[in-house]
Amino acid sequence: MEQRKLGTQGLEVSALGLGCMGMSQAYGPADEDESVATLGRALELGVTFFDTANAYGRGHNEILVGGVLARRRDEAVVATKFGITRSQDGHMAVNGKPDYAKACCDESLRRLGMETIDLY
């Protein structure tokens, strides 16, 4: 798979990445077995860039993605993001405050089961 450099600090990713949101929300019921198989197949095909977020499935997506990729961490570049907040009734807002960013980063690292996030 062709590779691309991101930025100036040496991060290199596959030209095609896998957006993982649909594995936990938005496109119907989540199918864990199918999601795990999809992540594994993407790695087999040379995909190295995987995108998730703390808001996808209210954290479920990071747990799912992290569970698969943590075992193959040297093959994966993981991007996650924060900022979207949801109340219990589903109301969405944006929070980019530094304290919130740090707390979200710590929570994402825990859910991903990783020591570092490659792109935040």
C-alpha distances in whole Angstrom, upper triangle without the diagonal:
4,6,10,13,16,19,21,21,18,16,12,10,6,7,8,11,13,17,19,22,23,23,26,28,28,27,30,31,28,27,26,25,23,21,21,19,17,16,15,13,11,10,10,7,5,7,9,11,14,17,21,25,28,29,27,29,32,30,29,25,25,26,24,21,22,24,20,18,21,21,17,18,16,13,13,14,17,19,22,25,29,32,32,35,37,41,42,43,39,40,37,37,35,36,35,37,37,38,36,33,34,35,32,30,32,32,28,28,30,29,25,27,25,26,24,22,19,20,23
4,7,10,13,17,18,19,16,14,10,9,6,5,8,11,14,18,20,23,24,25,28,29,29,29,32,33,30,29,29,28,26,24,23,22,20,18,18,17,14,13,14,11,9,9,10,12,15,18,22,25,28,30,28,31,33,31,30,26,26,28,26,22,24,26,23,20,23,23,20,19,17,14,15,15,17,19,22,25,28,31,32,35,37,41,42,43,40,40,37,37,35,35,34,36,36,38,36,32,33,35,32,30,32,32,28,28,31,30,26,28,26,27,24,22,19,19,23
4,7,10,13,15,15,12,10,6,5,4,5,8,10,14,17,20,23,24,24,27,29,29,29,32,33,30,30,28,28,26,24,23,23,20,18,19,18,14,14,15,13,10,9,9,10,14,16,20,23,26,28,26,29,31,29,29,25,24,26,25,21,22,24,22,19,21,22,18,17,15,13,13,12,15,16,20,22,26,29,30,33,35,39,41,42,38,39,35,35,32,33,31,33,32,34,33,29,30,32,29,27,29,30,26,25,29,27,24,26,23,24,21,19,16,16,20
4,6,10,12,13,10,8,5,5,6,6,9,11,14,16,20,22,24,25,27,28,29,29,32,33,30,31,30,30,28,25,25,25,22,20,21,20,17,16,18,16,13,12,11,10,14,15,19,22,25,27,26,29,30,28,28,25,24,26,25,22,23,25,23,20,22,24,20,19,17,15,14,12,15,15,18,20,24,26,28,31,34,38,40,40,37,37,33,33,30,30,28,31,30,32,31,27,28,30,28,25,28,29,25,25,28,27,24,26,23,24,20,18,15,14,18
4,6,8,9,7,6,4,6,9,9,12,13,16,18,21,23,26,26,28,30,30,31,34,35,32,32,31,32,30,27,27,27,24,22,23,23,19,18,21,19,15,14,12,12,15,16,19,22,25,27,26,30,30,28,29,25,24,27,26,22,23,26,24,21,22,24,21,19,17,15,14,12,14,14,18,20,23,25,27,31,34,37,39,41,37,37,33,32,29,29,27,29,28,30,29,25,26,29,26,24,26,28,24,24,27,27,24,25,22,22,19,17,13,13,16
4,7,8,7,5,6,7,10,10,13,13,16,17,19,21,24,25,27,28,28,29,32,33,31,31,30,31,29,26,26,27,24,22,23,23,20,19,22,20,17,15,13,11,14,14,17,19,22,24,24,27,28,26,27,24,22,25,25,21,22,25,23,20,22,24,21,18,17,16,14,11,13,12,15,16,20,22,24,28,30,34,36,38,34,34,30,29,26,26,23,25,24,27,26,22,23,25,23,21,24,25,22,21,25,25,22,24,21,21,17,15,11,10,13
4,6,7,7,9,11,14,14,17,16,19,20,22,24,27,28,29,30,30,32,35,36,33,34,33,34,33,29,29,30,28,25,27,27,23,23,26,24,21,19,16,14,17,17,19,20,23,25,25,29,29,27,29,26,24,27,27,24,24,27,26,23,24,26,24,21,20,19,17,14,15,14,16,17,20,22,25,28,31,35,37,38,35,34,31,29,26,25,22,24,23,25,25,21,22,25,23,21,24,25,22,22,26,26,23,25,22,21,18,15,12,11,13
4,6,8,10,13,16,17,19,19,22,23,25,27,30,31,32,33,34,35,38,39,36,37,36,37,35,32,32,33,30,27,29,29,26,25,27,26,22,21,18,17,20,20,22,23,26,28,29,32,32,30,32,28,26,29,30,26,26,29,28,25,25,28,25,22,20,20,19,16,17,17,19,20,23,25,28,31,34,37,40,42,38,37,34,32,28,28,24,26,24,27,27,23,24,27,25,22,25,27,24,24,27,28,25,27,23,22,18,17,14,13,15
4,6,9,12,16,17,20,19,22,23,25,27,30,30,31,32,33,35,38,38,35,36,34,35,34,31,30,31,29,26,27,28,25,23,26,25,22,20,17,16,18,19,21,22,24,27,28,31,31,28,30,27,24,27,28,24,23,27,26,22,23,25,22,19,17,18,17,14,15,15,18,19,22,24,27,30,33,37,39,41,38,37,33,32,28,27,24,25,23,25,25,22,22,25,23,20,22,25,22,21,25,26,23,24,20,19,15,14,11,11,14
4,6,10,13,15,18,17,20,22,24,26,29,29,30,32,33,34,37,37,34,35,33,34,32,29,28,29,27,24,25,26,22,20,23,22,18,17,14,14,17,18,21,23,25,28,28,31,31,28,30,27,24,27,27,23,22,25,24,21,21,23,20,17,15,15,14,12,14,15,18,20,23,26,28,31,35,38,40,42,39,38,35,33,30,29,26,28,26,28,28,24,24,26,25,22,24,26,23,21,25,26,22,23,20,19,15,15,11,12,15
4,7,10,12,15,14,16,18,20,22,25,25,27,28,29,30,33,34,31,31,29,30,29,26,25,26,24,20,22,22,19,17,20,19,16,14,11,10,13,14,17,19,22,24,24,27,28,25,26,23,21,23,23,20,19,22,21,17,18,20,17,14,13,13,11,8,11,11,15,17,20,23,25,28,31,35,37,39,35,35,32,31,28,27,24,26,24,26,26,22,22,24,22,19,21,23,20,19,22,23,19,21,17,17,13,12,8,9,12
4,7,9,12,12,15,17,19,22,24,24,26,28,29,29,32,33,30,30,28,29,27,24,23,24,22,19,20,20,16,15,17,16,13,11,9,9,12,14,18,20,23,25,24,28,28,26,26,23,21,24,23,19,19,22,20,17,18,20,16,14,12,11,10,8,11,12,16,18,22,25,27,30,33,36,38,40,36,36,33,32,29,29,26,29,27,29,28,24,25,27,25,22,24,25,22,21,24,24,20,22,19,19,16,14,10,11,15
4,6,8,8,11,13,16,19,21,21,23,25,26,26,29,29,27,26,25,25,24,21,20,21,18,15,17,16,13,12,15,13,10,8,6,6,9,11,15,18,21,23,22,25,26,24,24,20,19,21,20,17,17,20,18,15,17,18,15,13,12,10,8,7,10,11,14,17,21,24,25,28,31,34,36,37,34,34,31,31,28,28,26,29,27,29,28,24,25,27,24,21,24,24,21,20,23,22,19,21,18,19,16,14,10,11,14
4,5,6,10,13,15,18,20,20,23,24,25,25,28,28,26,25,24,24,22,19,19,19,16,14,15,14,11,10,12,10,7,5,5,6,10,12,16,19,23,24,22,25,27,25,24,21,20,22,21,17,18,21,18,15,18,19,15,15,14,11,10,9,12,13,16,19,23,26,27,30,32,35,37,38,34,35,32,32,30,30,28,31,30,32,30,27,28,29,26,24,26,26,23,22,25,24,20,22,20,22,19,17,14,14,17
4,7,10,13,16,19,20,21,24,25,25,24,27,29,26,26,26,26,23,21,21,21,17,16,17,16,12,13,15,12,10,8,9,8,11,13,17,20,24,25,23,26,28,26,26,22,22,25,23,19,21,23,21,18,21,22,19,18,17,14,13,12,14,14,18,20,24,26,27,30,32,36,37,38,34,35,32,32,30,30,29,32,31,33,31,28,29,31,28,26,28,28,25,25,28,26,23,25,23,25,22,19,16,15,19
4,7,10,13,16,17,17,20,21,21,21,24,25,23,23,22,22,20,17,18,17,14,13,15,13,10,11,13,10,9,6,8,7,9,11,15,18,22,23,20,23,25,24,23,19,20,22,20,17,19,21,19,17,20,21,18,18,17,14,12,12,13,14,16,19,22,25,25,28,30,34,35,35,32,32,29,30,28,29,28,31,31,33,31,27,29,30,27,25,28,27,23,24,26,24,21,24,23,24,22,19,16,16,18
4,7,9,12,14,14,17,18,19,19,21,22,20,20,19,20,18,15,16,16,12,11,13,12,9,10,13,11,10,6,7,5,6,7,11,14,18,19,17,20,22,20,20,16,16,18,17,13,16,18,16,14,17,19,16,15,16,13,10,9,10,10,13,15,19,22,22,25,27,30,31,32,29,29,27,27,25,26,25,28,28,30,27,24,26,26,23,21,24,23,20,20,23,21,18,21,19,21,19,16,14,13,15
4,6,9,10,11,14,15,16,15,18,19,16,16,16,17,14,11,13,13,9,8,11,11,8,10,13,11,11,7,8,6,5,6,9,13,16,17,14,16,19,17,16,13,13,16,14,11,14,16,13,12,16,17,15,15,16,13,11,11,10,10,12,15,18,20,20,23,24,28,29,29,26,27,25,25,24,25,25,28,28,29,26,24,25,25,22,21,23,22,18,19,21,19,16,19,18,21,19,16,15,14,16
4,6,8,9,11,12,12,13,16,17,14,16,15,17,15,11,13,14,11,10,14,14,11,13,16,15,15,11,11,9,6,5,7,10,13,13,11,14,16,15,14,11,12,15,13,10,14,16,14,14,17,19,18,17,19,16,13,12,10,10,10,12,15,17,17,20,21,24,25,26,22,23,21,22,21,22,22,25,25,27,24,21,23,23,19,19,21,20,16,18,20,17,15,19,19,21,19,16,15,14,14
4,6,6,8,9,11,11,13,14,11,12,12,14,12,9,11,12,10,9,13,13,11,13,16,16,16,13,13,10,7,6,6,9,11,12,9,11,13,12,11,7,9,11,9,8,11,13,12,12,15,17,17,16,19,16,13,13,11,10,10,12,15,17,16,18,19,22,23,24,21,22,20,21,21,22,22,25,25,26,23,21,22,22,18,18,20,18,15,17,18,15,13,17,17,20,18,15,16,15,15
4,5,6,6,7,9,11,12,10,12,13,15,14,10,13,15,13,12,16,17,15,17,20,20,20,16,16,14,10,8,6,8,10,9,6,8,11,11,10,7,9,12,11,10,13,15,15,15,18,20,20,19,22,20,17,16,13,12,11,12,13,15,14,16,16,19,20,20,17,19,16,18,18,20,20,23,24,25,21,20,22,21,17,18,20,18,15,17,18,15,14,18,19,22,20,17,18,16,16
4,5,5,6,6,8,9,8,10,11,14,11,9,12,14,11,12,16,16,15,18,20,20,20,17,18,16,13,11,10,11,13,12,8,9,13,13,11,9,12,14,12,12,15,16,16,17,20,22,21,22,24,22,19,19,16,15,14,15,17,18,16,18,18,21,21,21,18,20,18,20,21,23,24,27,28,28,25,23,25,24,21,21,23,21,18,20,21,18,17,20,22,25,23,20,21,20,19
4,6,8,8,9,8,6,7,8,10,9,6,9,11,9,10,13,14,14,16,18,19,20,17,17,16,12,11,10,12,13,12,9,9,12,12,9,7,10,11,8,9,13,13,13,14,17,19,19,19,22,20,17,18,15,15,14,16,18,20,18,19,19,21,21,22,19,21,20,22,22,24,25,28,29,29,25,24,25,24,20,21,22,19,17,19,19,15,15,18,20,23,22,20,20,20,20
4,7,8,9,8,5,8,9,12,11,9,12,14,13,13,16,18,17,19,22,22,23,20,20,18,14,13,10,11,11,10,6,5,9,9,6,5,9,10,8,10,13,14,14,16,18,20,21,21,24,22,19,19,16,16,14,15,16,18,16,16,15,18,17,18,16,18,17,20,20,22,23,26,27,26,23,22,23,22,18,19,21,17,15,18,18,14,14,17,19,23,22,20,21,20,19
4,6,7,7,7,10,12,15,14,12,15,17,15,16,19,20,19,22,24,24,25,22,22,20,16,14,11,11,12,10,6,5,9,11,9,8,12,13,12,13,16,17,18,19,21,24,24,24,27,25,22,22,19,18,15,16,16,17,14,15,14,16,16,16,13,16,15,18,19,21,23,25,27,27,23,22,24,23,19,21,22,19,17,20,20,17,17,21,22,25,24,22,23,22,21
4,6,8,9,12,14,17,16,14,17,19,17,18,21,22,20,23,26,25,26,23,23,21,18,15,13,13,14,12,9,9,12,14,13,12,15,17,16,16,20,21,21,22,24,27,27,27,29,27,24,23,21,19,17,17,17,18,15,16,15,17,17,17,13,16,15,18,19,21,23,26,28,28,25,24,26,25,22,23,25,22,20,23,24,20,20,24,25,28,27,24,25,23,22
4,7,8,11,14,16,13,13,16,17,15,17,20,20,19,22,24,24,25,22,23,21,18,16,15,16,17,15,12,11,15,16,15,13,17,18,16,17,21,21,21,22,25,27,27,27,30,27,24,24,22,21,19,20,21,21,19,20,19,21,21,20,17,19,18,21,22,25,27,30,32,32,28,27,30,28,25,26,28,25,23,25,26,22,22,25,27,30,29,26,26,25,24
4,6,9,12,15,13,13,16,17,16,18,21,21,21,24,26,25,27,24,25,24,20,19,17,18,19,16,13,12,15,17,15,14,18,19,16,18,21,21,21,23,26,27,28,28,31,29,26,26,24,23,22,22,23,24,21,21,19,21,20,19,17,20,20,23,24,27,29,32,33,33,30,29,31,29,26,27,29,26,24,27,26,23,23,26,28,31,30,28,29,27,27
4,6,10,12,11,11,15,16,15,17,20,20,21,23,25,25,27,24,26,24,21,19,17,18,18,16,13,11,14,16,13,13,17,17,14,17,20,19,19,22,24,25,26,27,30,28,26,26,24,23,22,22,23,24,21,21,19,21,20,19,17,21,21,24,25,28,29,32,34,33,29,29,31,29,25,27,28,24,23,25,25,21,21,24,26,30,29,27,29,28,27
4,6,9,9,8,11,13,13,14,17,18,18,20,22,23,24,22,22,21,18,17,15,16,16,15,11,9,13,13,10,10,14,13,11,13,16,15,16,18,20,22,22,23,27,25,22,23,21,21,19,20,21,23,20,21,19,21,20,21,18,22,21,24,25,27,28,31,32,31,28,27,28,27,23,24,25,22,20,22,21,18,18,21,23,26,26,24,25,25,24
4,6,5,6,9,10,11,12,14,15,16,19,20,21,23,21,22,21,18,18,16,18,19,18,14,12,16,16,12,12,15,14,11,13,16,15,14,17,20,20,21,23,26,24,22,23,21,22,21,23,24,26,24,24,23,25,24,24,22,25,25,28,28,30,31,34,34,34,30,30,31,29,26,26,27,24,21,23,22,19,19,21,23,27,27,25,26,26,26
4,5,5,6,9,10,11,12,14,15,17,18,20,21,19,20,20,16,17,15,17,17,17,14,12,15,14,10,10,13,11,8,10,13,11,11,14,16,17,18,20,23,21,19,21,19,20,19,21,23,25,24,24,23,25,24,25,23,26,26,28,28,29,30,33,33,32,29,28,29,27,24,24,24,21,19,21,20,16,16,18,20,24,24,23,24,24,25
4,5,5,6,9,10,11,12,14,16,17,18,20,19,20,20,18,19,18,20,21,21,18,16,19,18,14,13,15,14,10,12,15,12,11,15,17,16,17,20,23,21,20,22,20,22,22,24,26,29,27,28,27,29,28,29,27,30,29,32,32,33,34,36,36,36,33,31,32,30,27,27,27,24,22,23,22,19,18,19,22,25,26,24,25,26,27
4,6,5,6,9,10,10,12,14,15,16,18,17,19,19,16,17,17,19,21,21,17,16,19,18,15,13,16,15,11,12,15,14,12,15,18,18,18,20,23,20,19,21,20,21,21,23,25,28,26,27,27,29,28,29,27,29,28,31,31,32,33,36,36,36,33,31,32,31,27,27,28,25,23,24,23,20,19,21,23,26,26,24,25,25,26
4,5,5,6,9,10,10,13,14,15,17,15,16,15,13,13,13,16,17,17,14,13,17,15,12,10,12,12,8,9,12,11,10,12,15,15,16,17,20,18,16,18,16,17,17,20,22,24,23,24,24,27,26,27,25,27,26,28,28,29,30,32,32,32,29,27,28,27,24,24,24,22,19,20,20,17,15,18,19,23,22,21,21,22,22
4,5,5,6,9,10,11,12,14,16,14,15,15,13,14,14,17,18,19,16,15,18,16,13,11,12,11,8,8,11,9,7,10,12,12,13,15,17,15,14,17,15,17,18,21,23,26,25,26,26,29,28,30,27,30,28,30,30,31,31,33,33,33,30,28,28,27,24,23,24,22,19,19,19,16,14,16,17,21,21,20,21,22,23
4,6,5,6,9,10,10,12,14,13,15,16,14,16,17,20,21,22,19,19,22,20,17,14,16,15,11,11,14,12,9,12,15,14,14,16,18,16,15,18,17,20,20,23,26,29,28,29,29,32,31,32,30,32,31,33,32,33,34,36,36,36,33,31,32,31,28,27,27,25,22,23,23,20,18,19,20,24,24,22,23,24,25
4,5,5,6,9,10,10,12,11,13,13,11,13,14,18,20,20,17,17,20,19,16,13,15,15,12,11,14,13,10,12,15,15,14,16,18,15,14,16,16,17,18,21,24,27,26,28,28,31,30,31,28,31,29,31,30,31,31,34,34,35,32,29,30,30,26,25,27,25,21,22,23,20,17,19,20,24,23,21,21,21,23
4,6,5,6,9,10,11,9,10,11,9,11,12,16,18,19,16,17,19,17,15,12,13,13,10,8,10,10,7,8,12,12,11,12,14,12,10,13,12,14,16,19,22,25,24,26,27,30,30,31,28,30,28,30,29,30,29,32,32,32,29,27,27,27,24,22,24,22,19,19,20,17,14,16,17,20,19,17,17,18,20
4,5,5,6,9,10,10,11,13,11,14,16,19,21,23,20,20,23,20,18,15,15,15,12,10,12,11,8,9,12,11,9,12,14,11,11,14,14,17,19,22,25,28,28,30,30,33,33,35,32,34,32,33,32,33,33,35,34,35,32,30,30,30,26,25,26,24,21,21,21,19,16,17,18,21,21,19,19,20,23
4,5,5,6,9,9,11,13,13,16,17,21,23,24,21,22,25,23,20,17,18,18,15,13,15,15,11,12,15,14,13,15,16,13,13,15,16,18,20,24,27,30,29,31,32,35,35,36,33,35,33,35,34,35,34,37,36,37,34,32,32,32,29,28,29,27,24,24,25,22,19,21,21,24,23,22,21,22,24
4,5,5,6,5,8,9,9,12,15,18,21,22,19,21,24,21,19,16,17,18,15,12,14,15,11,11,15,14,12,14,14,11,10,12,13,15,18,21,24,27,27,29,30,33,34,35,32,33,31,32,31,32,31,34,34,35,32,29,30,30,27,25,27,26,22,22,24,21,18,20,20,22,21,19,18,19,21
4,5,5,5,6,9,10,13,16,19,22,24,21,22,25,22,20,17,17,18,15,12,14,14,10,9,12,12,9,11,11,7,8,11,12,15,18,21,25,28,28,31,32,35,35,37,34,35,33,34,32,33,32,34,34,34,32,29,29,30,27,25,26,25,21,21,22,20,17,18,18,20,19,18,17,18,21
4,5,7,10,13,13,17,19,23,26,27,24,25,28,25,23,20,20,21,18,15,17,17,13,12,15,14,11,14,13,10,11,14,16,19,22,25,28,32,32,34,35,38,38,40,37,38,36,37,36,36,36,38,37,38,36,33,33,33,30,28,30,29,25,25,26,24,21,22,21,24,23,22,20,22,25
4,6,9,12,13,16,19,23,26,27,24,26,29,26,25,21,21,22,19,17,19,19,15,14,18,17,14,16,15,11,12,15,17,19,22,25,28,31,31,34,35,38,39,40,37,38,36,37,35,36,35,38,37,38,36,33,34,34,31,29,31,30,26,26,28,25,22,24,23,25,24,22,20,21,24
4,6,9,12,15,18,22,25,27,24,26,28,26,24,21,21,22,19,16,18,19,15,13,16,16,12,14,12,9,10,12,14,17,20,23,27,30,30,33,35,38,39,40,37,38,35,36,34,35,33,36,35,36,34,31,32,32,29,27,29,28,25,24,26,24,21,22,21,23,21,20,17,19,22
4,6,8,11,15,18,21,23,21,23,25,23,21,18,18,19,17,14,15,17,14,12,15,15,12,13,12,9,8,9,11,13,16,19,23,26,27,29,31,34,35,36,33,34,31,32,30,31,30,32,32,33,31,28,28,29,26,24,26,25,22,21,24,22,18,20,19,21,19,17,15,16,19
4,7,10,13,17,20,22,20,22,24,21,21,17,16,18,16,13,13,15,13,10,13,14,10,10,9,6,5,6,8,11,14,17,21,24,25,28,30,33,34,36,32,33,31,31,29,29,28,30,29,30,28,25,26,26,23,21,23,23,19,19,21,20,16,18,16,18,16,14,11,13,16
4,7,10,14,17,19,17,20,21,19,19,15,14,17,15,12,13,15,13,11,13,15,13,11,12,9,6,5,6,7,11,14,18,21,22,25,27,30,31,33,29,30,27,27,25,25,24,27,26,27,25,22,23,24,21,19,21,21,17,17,20,18,15,17,15,17,14,12,10,10,13
4,7,10,14,15,13,16,18,15,15,11,11,13,12,8,10,13,11,9,12,14,12,11,13,11,7,6,5,6,8,12,15,18,19,22,23,27,28,29,26,27,24,25,23,23,22,25,24,25,23,20,21,22,18,17,19,18,14,15,17,15,12,15,14,16,14,11,10,10,12
4,7,11,12,10,14,15,13,13,10,9,13,12,9,11,14,13,12,14,17,15,14,16,14,10,9,6,5,6,8,12,15,15,18,20,23,25,26,23,23,20,21,19,20,19,22,22,23,20,17,19,19,16,15,17,16,13,14,16,14,12,15,15,17,14,11,10,9,10
4,7,9,7,10,11,9,10,7,6,10,10,8,10,13,13,12,14,17,16,15,18,16,13,11,8,6,5,7,10,13,13,15,17,20,21,23,19,20,18,18,17,17,17,20,20,21,18,15,17,17,13,13,15,13,10,12,14,11,10,14,14,16,14,11,12,10,10
4,5,5,9,9,7,9,7,7,10,11,10,11,14,15,15,16,19,19,18,20,19,16,14,10,8,5,5,6,9,9,11,13,17,18,20,17,17,15,15,13,14,14,17,17,17,14,12,14,14,10,10,13,11,8,11,13,11,10,14,14,16,14,11,13,11,9
4,6,8,6,5,8,7,6,9,11,11,12,15,16,16,17,20,21,19,22,22,18,16,13,11,7,6,6,9,8,9,11,14,16,18,15,16,13,14,13,13,13,15,16,15,12,11,13,11,7,9,11,8,6,10,11,9,10,13,14,16,15,12,15,13,11
4,6,5,6,8,8,9,12,13,13,15,17,19,19,20,23,24,22,25,24,21,19,15,13,10,8,7,8,6,7,8,11,13,14,11,12,10,11,11,12,14,16,17,17,13,13,15,14,10,12,14,11,10,14,14,12,13,17,18,20,19,16,18,16,14
4,5,6,7,6,8,10,11,11,13,15,16,17,18,21,22,21,24,23,19,18,15,13,10,10,10,12,10,11,11,14,15,16,13,14,13,14,14,16,17,20,21,21,17,16,18,17,13,14,16,13,11,15,15,12,13,16,18,20,19,16,18,16,15
4,5,5,6,9,10,10,12,14,15,16,18,19,22,23,22,25,24,21,21,17,16,13,13,13,14,12,12,11,13,13,14,12,14,13,16,16,18,20,22,23,22,19,18,20,18,15,16,18,14,13,16,16,12,14,17,19,22,21,19,21,20,18
4,6,8,9,10,12,13,14,16,18,19,20,23,24,23,26,26,22,21,18,16,13,12,11,12,10,9,9,11,11,13,11,13,12,14,15,15,17,19,20,19,16,16,17,15,12,14,15,12,11,14,14,11,13,16,18,21,20,18,21,19,17
4,5,6,7,9,10,11,12,15,16,16,19,20,19,23,22,19,19,15,14,11,11,11,13,12,11,12,14,14,17,15,17,15,16,16,16,18,19,20,19,15,15,16,13,10,12,12,9,8,11,10,7,9,12,14,17,17,15,18,17,15
4,6,5,6,9,10,11,13,14,15,18,19,19,22,22,19,19,15,15,13,14,14,16,15,15,14,16,16,18,16,19,17,19,19,20,21,23,23,22,19,18,19,17,14,15,15,12,10,13,12,8,10,12,15,18,18,17,19,19,17
4,5,5,6,8,10,11,12,13,16,17,16,20,19,16,15,12,12,10,12,13,15,14,15,15,18,18,20,17,20,18,19,19,20,20,23,23,23,19,18,19,18,14,15,16,13,10,12,13,9,9,12,14,17,17,15,16,16,15
4,5,5,6,8,10,10,11,14,15,14,17,17,14,13,10,10,8,10,11,15,15,16,17,19,20,22,19,21,19,20,19,19,19,21,21,20,17,16,16,15,12,12,12,10,7,9,9,6,5,9,10,13,13,11,14,14,13
4,6,5,6,9,10,10,13,15,14,18,18,15,16,12,13,12,14,15,18,18,18,18,21,20,23,21,23,21,23,22,22,22,24,23,22,20,18,18,17,14,14,13,11,9,10,9,5,5,8,10,14,14,13,16,17,16
4,6,5,7,9,10,12,13,14,17,16,14,15,12,14,13,15,17,20,19,20,20,22,22,24,22,24,23,24,24,24,25,27,26,26,23,21,22,20,17,17,17,14,12,13,12,9,8,10,12,16,16,15,17,18,18
4,5,5,6,8,11,11,11,14,13,11,11,9,11,10,13,16,19,19,20,21,24,24,26,23,25,23,24,23,24,24,26,25,25,22,20,21,20,16,16,16,14,11,12,12,9,7,10,11,14,14,12,14,14,15
4,5,5,5,8,10,9,13,13,10,11,9,11,11,14,16,19,20,21,22,25,25,27,25,27,25,25,24,24,23,25,24,24,21,19,19,18,15,14,14,12,9,9,9,7,4,6,7,11,11,11,13,14,15
4,6,6,7,10,10,14,14,12,14,12,15,14,17,19,23,23,23,24,26,26,29,26,29,27,28,27,27,27,28,27,27,24,23,22,21,18,17,17,15,12,12,11,9,7,7,9,13,14,14,16,18,18
4,6,6,7,9,12,11,10,13,12,14,15,18,21,24,24,25,26,29,29,31,28,30,29,30,29,29,28,30,29,29,27,25,24,23,21,19,19,18,15,14,14,12,9,10,11,15,15,15,16,18,19
4,5,5,5,9,8,7,9,8,12,13,17,20,23,24,25,27,29,30,32,29,31,29,29,28,28,27,29,28,27,25,23,23,22,20,18,18,17,14,13,14,12,9,9,9,12,12,12,13,15,16
4,5,5,9,10,9,11,10,13,14,18,20,24,25,26,27,30,30,33,30,32,30,30,29,28,27,29,27,27,25,22,21,21,19,17,16,16,13,11,12,11,8,7,7,10,11,11,13,15,17
4,6,9,9,10,13,13,16,18,21,24,27,28,29,31,33,33,36,33,35,33,34,32,32,31,32,31,30,29,26,25,25,23,20,20,19,17,15,15,14,11,10,10,13,14,15,16,19,20
4,6,6,7,10,11,15,17,21,24,27,28,30,31,34,35,37,34,36,34,34,32,32,31,32,31,31,29,27,26,26,24,21,21,21,18,16,17,16,13,12,11,14,14,14,14,17,19
4,5,5,8,9,13,15,18,21,25,26,28,30,33,33,36,33,35,32,32,30,29,28,29,28,28,26,23,23,23,21,18,18,18,15,13,15,14,11,10,8,10,10,11,11,14,16
4,6,8,11,14,17,20,24,27,29,31,33,36,37,39,36,37,35,35,32,32,30,31,29,30,29,26,25,26,24,20,21,22,19,16,18,18,14,14,11,12,12,13,11,15,18
4,7,10,13,16,20,23,27,28,31,32,36,36,38,35,37,34,34,32,32,30,32,30,31,30,26,26,27,24,22,22,23,19,18,20,19,15,15,13,15,14,14,12,15,18
4,6,10,13,16,20,23,24,27,29,32,33,35,32,33,30,30,28,28,26,28,27,28,26,23,23,24,21,18,20,20,16,15,17,16,12,13,12,13,12,11,9,11,14
4,7,10,13,17,21,22,25,27,30,32,34,30,31,28,28,25,25,23,25,24,25,24,20,20,21,19,16,18,18,15,14,17,16,12,14,11,13,10,8,6,8,11
4,7,10,14,17,19,21,23,27,28,30,27,28,25,24,22,22,20,22,21,22,20,17,17,18,15,13,15,15,11,11,14,13,9,12,10,11,9,6,5,6,9
4,7,11,14,15,18,21,24,26,28,24,25,22,21,19,18,17,19,19,20,18,15,16,17,13,11,14,14,10,11,14,13,11,14,12,13,10,7,6,4,6
4,7,11,12,15,17,20,22,24,21,21,18,18,16,15,14,17,16,17,15,12,13,14,10,9,12,11,8,10,12,11,10,13,12,13,11,7,8,7,5
4,7,9,12,15,18,20,22,19,19,15,14,12,12,11,13,13,15,12,9,11,12,9,8,12,11,9,11,14,13,12,15,15,16,13,10,11,8,5
4,6,8,12,15,17,19,16,16,13,11,9,8,8,11,11,12,9,7,10,10,6,8,11,10,9,12,14,13,14,17,16,17,15,12,14,12,8
4,6,10,13,16,18,15,13,10,8,5,5,5,9,10,11,8,7,11,11,8,11,14,13,12,15,17,16,17,20,20,21,19,16,17,15,11
4,7,10,13,14,11,10,7,6,5,6,9,12,14,14,11,11,14,13,10,13,16,14,13,17,18,17,18,21,22,23,21,18,20,17,14
4,7,10,11,9,8,6,5,6,7,10,12,14,14,10,12,14,13,11,14,16,14,14,18,18,17,19,22,23,24,23,20,22,20,16
4,7,8,5,5,5,7,9,10,14,15,18,17,14,15,18,16,13,17,18,16,16,20,20,18,20,23,25,26,25,23,25,23,20
4,5,5,5,7,9,11,12,16,17,20,19,15,17,20,17,16,19,20,18,19,22,22,20,23,25,27,29,28,26,28,26,23
4,5,7,10,12,15,16,20,21,23,21,18,20,22,19,18,21,22,19,20,23,22,20,23,26,28,30,29,27,30,28,25
4,6,9,12,16,17,21,22,25,24,21,23,25,22,20,24,25,22,23,26,25,23,26,29,31,33,32,30,32,30,27
4,6,10,13,15,19,21,23,23,19,20,23,21,19,22,23,20,20,24,24,21,24,27,29,30,30,27,29,27,24
4,7,10,13,17,18,22,21,18,19,22,20,18,22,24,21,21,25,25,23,25,28,30,31,30,27,29,27,24
4,7,10,13,16,19,19,15,17,20,18,16,19,21,19,19,23,23,21,23,26,27,29,27,24,26,23,20
4,7,10,12,16,16,13,14,18,17,15,18,20,19,19,22,23,22,23,27,27,28,26,24,25,22,19
4,7,9,13,14,11,11,15,15,13,15,18,17,17,20,22,21,22,25,25,26,24,21,22,19,16
4,6,9,10,7,8,12,12,10,13,16,15,16,19,20,20,21,24,24,24,22,20,21,19,15
4,6,9,7,6,10,11,10,12,15,15,15,18,20,20,21,23,23,22,20,18,19,16,13
4,6,5,6,9,10,11,12,14,15,16,18,20,21,22,24,23,23,21,19,21,18,15
4,5,5,6,9,10,10,12,14,15,17,19,20,21,22,21,20,18,17,19,17,13
4,5,5,6,9,10,11,12,14,16,17,18,20,21,21,19,18,18,20,18,15
4,5,5,6,8,10,10,12,14,15,16,18,20,20,19,18,16,19,17,13
4,6,5,6,9,10,10,12,14,15,16,18,17,17,15,13,15,14,10
4,5,5,6,9,10,11,13,14,15,16,16,14,13,12,15,14,11
4,5,5,6,9,10,11,12,14,15,15,15,14,14,17,16,13
4,5,5,6,9,10,10,12,14,14,14,13,12,15,14,10
4,5,5,6,9,10,10,12,11,11,10,8,12,11,8
4,5,5,6,9,10,11,10,10,10,10,14,14,12
4,5,5,6,9,10,11,11,12,11,15,15,13
4,5,5,6,8,9,10,10,8,12,12,10
4,6,5,6,6,6,7,7,11,12,11
4,6,5,7,8,10,11,14,16,14
4,5,8,11,12,11,15,16,14
4,5,9,9,9,12,13,13
4,7,9,10,13,15,15
4,6,7,10,13,13
4,7,10,13,13
4,6,9,10
4,6,6
4,7
4
